[in-house]
Amino acid sequence: MTESQPTVAATRRDDLLRIGRELFARHTYDELSIDDVAAAAGVAKGLIYYYFKSKRGFYLATIEAWANELLALAEADPTLPPALRLRRTLDAYLAYVDASEDSYRALVISGVGADPEVRAIRDHDRGEFLRLITEAVAHRDAPPPALRAALEGWLSFVEGASLDWLAHRDLDLVQQRELLVAALAGCLHAARTVDDSIEIDFTVL
């Protein structure tokens, strides 16, 4: 039995995004043309226009796929104990960082400050990650201001520490993960220092 047309189209689109991720991990947006992408994918450039409308559309779809994959790692198994759930999530995150070094750097660094559409994709996914962490540590959807600021700072720490880890590789994965857990604990205590009405579930740590 042959695959349905929508399934074939989705698979082909995913294949193009995978190639795009490899290309944009090694090259800036301006360094690549549609012809370069088509040649790397072994397809006519009209196929890229068909799925993504333009090079810009292809680039943004690639960034969104990266961001969504990272966000999916935050969806830990809810049946696990909270502390184990957090560590499994961070282990998966760091495994992605380790296996996709160039892609991670491109997602975190490339074009974020100057490109409002790329920044909007990252801001959306960071917001979702912030919501998931807030639900885990405070059992609520929206964090109060002090907790929101502390968790935003922690997310920036995670990214900065992960880039440092890639640059130096002088901590093993478990040490790196426990550094992130300890930093989260510090951020939560800092939020409580500012607003002692915030209820934190420290069993997550």
C-alpha positions as CSV (number, residue, x, y, z in Angstrom):
1,M,0.0,0.0,0.0
2,T,1.4,3.4,-1.0
3,E,1.6,6.3,1.4
4,S,-1.1,9.0,1.2
5,Q,-0.2,12.3,-0.5
6,P,-0.3,14.3,2.7
7,T,2.1,11.8,4.4
8,V,4.5,12.0,1.4
9,A,4.3,15.8,1.4
10,A,4.9,16.0,5.2
11,T,7.9,13.7,4.9
12,R,9.4,15.6,2.0
13,R,8.9,18.9,4.0
14,D,10.6,17.4,7.0
15,D,13.5,16.2,4.9
16,L,14.0,19.7,3.6
17,L,13.9,21.2,7.1
18,R,16.5,18.7,8.2
19,I,18.8,19.7,5.4
20,G,18.0,23.4,6.2
21,R,19.1,22.8,9.8
22,E,22.4,21.4,8.7
23,L,23.0,24.3,6.3
24,F,22.0,27.1,8.6
25,A,24.0,25.6,11.4
26,R,27.1,26.1,9.3
27,H,26.2,29.2,7.3
28,T,24.5,32.5,8.0
29,Y,21.3,33.4,6.2
30,D,23.0,35.7,3.7
31,E,25.6,33.1,2.8
32,L,23.1,30.7,1.3
33,S,20.9,31.1,-1.7
34,I,17.8,29.0,-2.7
35,D,20.1,27.5,-5.4
36,D,22.5,26.4,-2.6
37,V,19.7,24.8,-0.6
38,A,18.2,23.1,-3.6
39,A,21.6,21.7,-4.6
40,A,22.3,20.4,-1.1
41,A,18.8,18.8,-1.0
42,G,19.1,17.4,-4.5
43,V,15.8,19.0,-5.6
44,A,14.6,21.7,-7.9
45,K,14.4,25.1,-6.2
46,G,10.7,25.2,-7.2
47,L,10.0,22.5,-4.6
48,I,11.4,24.8,-1.8
49,Y,9.2,27.6,-3.1
50,Y,6.2,25.3,-3.1
51,Y,6.6,24.3,0.6
52,F,8.1,27.5,2.0
53,K,7.2,30.4,-0.5
54,S,10.7,32.0,-0.2
55,K,14.2,31.6,1.2
56,R,13.0,33.7,4.2
57,G,10.1,31.3,4.8
58,F,12.4,28.3,4.6
59,Y,14.8,29.9,7.1
60,L,12.0,30.8,9.6
61,A,10.5,27.3,9.3
62,T,14.0,25.9,10.1
63,I,14.4,28.1,13.2
64,E,10.9,27.2,14.3
65,A,11.7,23.4,13.9
66,W,14.8,23.8,16.0
67,A,13.0,25.7,18.8
68,N,10.1,23.3,18.8
69,E,12.4,20.3,19.2
70,L,14.1,21.9,22.2
71,L,10.7,22.7,23.7
72,A,9.5,19.1,23.2
73,L,12.4,18.0,25.4
74,A,10.8,19.9,28.3
75,E,7.7,17.7,28.1
76,A,9.0,15.2,30.7
77,D,7.1,12.0,31.7
78,P,4.5,13.2,34.3
79,T,4.5,9.8,36.0
80,L,8.1,10.4,37.2
81,P,8.9,11.9,40.6
82,P,9.4,15.7,40.3
83,A,13.2,15.7,40.9
84,L,13.8,12.9,38.5
85,R,11.5,14.5,35.9
86,L,13.6,17.7,36.0
87,R,16.8,15.8,35.7
88,R,15.5,13.7,32.8
89,T,14.4,16.9,31.0
90,L,17.8,18.5,31.5
91,D,19.6,15.4,30.5
92,A,17.6,15.3,27.2
93,Y,18.3,19.0,26.7
94,L,22.0,18.6,27.2
95,A,22.1,15.5,25.0
96,Y,20.5,17.7,22.2
97,V,23.1,20.4,22.8
98,D,25.9,17.8,22.7
99,A,24.7,16.1,19.5
100,S,23.6,19.3,17.7
101,E,26.4,21.7,18.6
102,D,26.3,23.8,15.5
103,S,22.5,23.9,15.4
104,Y,22.3,24.9,19.0
105,R,24.7,27.8,18.6
106,A,22.8,28.9,15.5
107,L,19.5,28.9,17.4
108,V,20.8,30.7,20.5
109,I,23.1,33.2,18.9
110,S,22.5,33.7,15.1
111,G,20.3,36.6,14.2
112,V,18.3,36.7,17.4
113,G,19.1,40.3,18.3
114,A,18.6,41.8,14.9
115,D,15.8,39.6,13.5
116,P,12.4,40.3,15.0
117,E,10.8,37.2,13.5
118,V,13.5,34.9,14.8
119,R,13.3,36.6,18.2
120,A,9.5,36.1,18.2
121,I,10.0,32.3,17.6
122,R,12.5,32.0,20.4
123,D,10.4,34.2,22.7
124,H,7.3,32.1,22.1
125,D,9.2,28.9,22.9
126,R,10.9,30.4,26.0
127,G,7.5,31.5,27.2
128,E,6.2,27.9,26.9
129,F,9.2,26.6,28.7
130,L,8.8,29.2,31.4
131,R,5.1,28.1,31.8
132,L,6.2,24.4,32.1
133,I,8.8,25.3,34.8
134,T,6.3,27.5,36.6
135,E,3.8,24.7,36.7
136,A,6.5,22.3,38.1
137,V,7.9,24.6,40.8
138,A,4.9,26.7,41.7
139,H,1.9,24.6,40.5
140,R,0.4,27.6,38.7
141,D,0.3,28.8,35.0
142,A,1.4,32.4,35.4
143,P,4.4,33.2,37.7
144,P,4.3,36.3,39.9
145,P,6.8,39.0,38.9
146,A,9.7,38.0,41.1
147,L,9.4,34.3,40.0
148,R,9.0,35.3,36.3
149,A,12.2,37.4,36.4
150,A,14.1,34.7,38.3
151,L,13.1,32.0,35.8
152,E,13.8,34.2,32.8
153,G,17.3,34.7,34.3
154,W,17.7,31.0,34.8
155,L,16.7,30.3,31.1
156,S,19.4,32.7,30.1
157,F,21.9,31.0,32.4
158,V,21.0,27.6,30.9
159,E,21.8,28.9,27.4
160,G,25.0,30.7,28.5
161,A,26.2,27.7,30.5
162,S,25.4,25.4,27.6
163,L,27.5,27.5,25.2
164,D,30.4,27.5,27.7
165,W,30.1,23.7,28.1
166,L,30.4,23.3,24.3
167,A,33.4,25.6,24.2
168,H,35.3,23.9,27.0
169,R,33.9,20.4,27.6
170,D,35.6,20.3,31.1
171,L,32.5,19.2,33.0
172,D,30.8,15.9,32.3
173,L,27.1,15.8,31.5
174,V,26.0,15.0,35.1
175,Q,28.1,17.8,36.5
176,Q,26.7,20.2,33.9
177,R,23.1,19.1,34.7
178,E,23.6,19.5,38.4
179,L,25.1,23.0,37.8
180,L,21.8,23.9,36.1
181,V,19.7,22.4,38.9
182,A,21.7,24.3,41.5
183,A,21.3,27.5,39.5
184,L,17.6,26.9,39.4
185,A,17.5,26.5,43.2
186,G,19.4,29.7,43.6
187,C,17.0,31.6,41.3
188,L,14.0,30.2,43.2
189,H,15.5,31.3,46.6
190,A,16.2,34.7,45.1
191,A,12.5,35.1,44.0
192,R,11.4,34.1,47.5
193,T,13.8,36.7,49.0
194,V,12.0,39.4,47.0
195,D,8.4,38.0,47.5
196,D,8.0,35.6,50.4
197,S,4.4,35.0,49.5
198,I,5.6,32.8,46.5
199,E,5.0,29.2,47.2
200,I,7.8,27.0,45.8
201,D,7.8,23.2,45.6
202,F,11.4,22.5,46.3
203,T,10.8,18.7,45.9
204,V,11.3,19.4,42.2
205,L,15.0,19.9,42.9
